[in-house]
Amino acid sequence: MVKMLFSLVRCLIPLLLFSYVDSGRILRTIKQRVRELQLQKNKQLLLTLTASGQQPLQHVKEAWIHQPLNHFNRQDVNTFTQRFFVNEAYWQRPDGPVFLFIGGEGPIYEFDVLAGHHVDMAEEHGALLLALEHRFYGDSINPDGLKTENLADLSSQQALTDLAVFHQHISQSFNLSRRNTWISFGGSYSGALSAWFRGKFPNLVYGAVASSAPVKAKLDFSAYNNIVGMGLMNEAVGGSEKCLAKVREAFAAVEAALVGGNVSQVAKDFGCCQIPKDHDDQVELMQNLADIMMGTVQYNEEGVLMSINELCGVMTNASEEYEEEMEAYSRLIKLSQIYRSSSEESCLDISHEKTVKDLMDMSIHSGRRTERQWIYQTCTEFGFYETCEDATCPFSGMLTLQTQTKLCTMVFGVSQHSLPARIAFTNSYYGGDNPNTHRVLYVNGGVDPWKELSVVQDRTEEGEDAQTVFIKDTAHCADMASRRFTDRRSLRKARQEIEKHVARWLETAAGEKMKKITV
């Protein structure tokens, strides 16, 4: 009965693919909308299952743990409550393994222990499923948590120590012992946390899967947009040289129109809510248009706005509706119309003043905010600023490092001059893209721009297991979803590789424990 029930639950869409690593407004909107759509679909499917006598959520429990706000200052007695989910449906008591899904820069959901590739593997290996929400995101934040002075307790180092305390809490609650092998899972930022948890606490977690994990902090992440350009040119996923050329031409035309003073016409053409009279609003417009391209490539074929194939179709298909002189420009207008139509936005908001005002808002909303917290982490730990000052960037040179990092000073009082040292510390603390980690599997997609900051080449000694899986024609975190009929062959093969690694880790751990018993 349980097997039949959970084969139906696999139809649920995992909410693992869309994190908020990027700072562009449209890119954030795309990802937020996709998560909301996934939630709606999952809720509808749960209603259908419930009506037919199934109760998948009865196996999922929500609980809370009190955590110190500052693990590194014993004089600070302040705490916050951290949310987590448990699914015992597959667990083979008492010695079954523990699969921990690590939350990233957003809320966790019940579906994080009900759906996804890690859940499929938990069923196979009889694992206890856990998901822990990241401090200061979702519901794991104090009412005054967004005040700038309180954000000092938001960091990846504190989050990893939360995981260590959580490990102890679960071990006591479920009477776990060394016989229970822990494996961590995460994608994007939480994929980096998965790798770092194994690196910093190897005694607590035996192995880690790190999907699309940007383990290297980078101030000027210009390579991001270069890879987006390569994706638009990649014929294997529907791109072409002509597509990339048209995109370049379109952005050059928009920039020329802005520089030429035709701001009112540009605003009308792209359906802007405001006329971009000042430079900051013009940068917002160019960022929004670039976001459409970035989101399409980063989440190609993952059910986002459109695929690379569809985008390039709009940019290159033969059509008589465009005037030859302004053809590329007009095609970019069409893409922005598709975005606004699908997102039900009456106009394109390009107000830089509103962006800053939203980031300055310190109130906790029921919508579970993420932008303020995440921008703070980019300012204090990671950088990740997707600039376009490199000549190979297909978008606008107006997207500079200066325009992005000045938010750090304006919103949080973090000096722009301090950023290089902060990012250097992160890389020295974790090892950058050359970490000294063992039994960490780094999984990356060839179309995903974030692969540049991950580990994509094996550095193992002869006879050791490979530590990377590279899927040449998939996008960000594609491996984390459950198997689907529409999956590319390369993706199916990659999941099999991941399954082999996890099975081997569990087998090795069991062998090591048997040796200790016999000794």
Disulfide bonds with the S-S distance in Angstrom:
Cys243-Cys312 2.16
Cys273-Cys347 2.04
Cys379-Cys408 2.09
Cys388-Cys393 1.73
